[in-house]
Amino acid sequence: MSHQTFILNISVNYARCEQLYRQGYATVVVPTVDGKRVQLPSKNLRPFVGPKGIHGRFLLVTDEKNKLVSLQKID
């Protein structure tokens, strides 16, 4: 089983987060720190939304079919 890992820096204010969910976006595209772009289900970001939005560095792990295995905040 082959996993890929990506580091994401996410900084989105609360109003923008609210807009994503209100408008029903199923996925979001996020740049990685090395310039790639990854698409992930927006529902996976929901646990990280706070009063100021989503801010921090995240570790994304995908499987060999590029499906999300885990997403965790690392700082």
Number of C-alpha atoms within 10 A of each C-alpha: 4 8 13 14 14 17 19 23 17 18 12 14 15 16 11 12 18 14 11 15 13 9 8 10 12 11 14 14 11 15 15 18 13 9 9 11 13 14 13 19 14 16 12 14 16 14 9 13 15 12 8 12 17 20 17 13 17 17 16 19 17 17 14 11 9 14 14 18 13 12 19 15 15 10 9
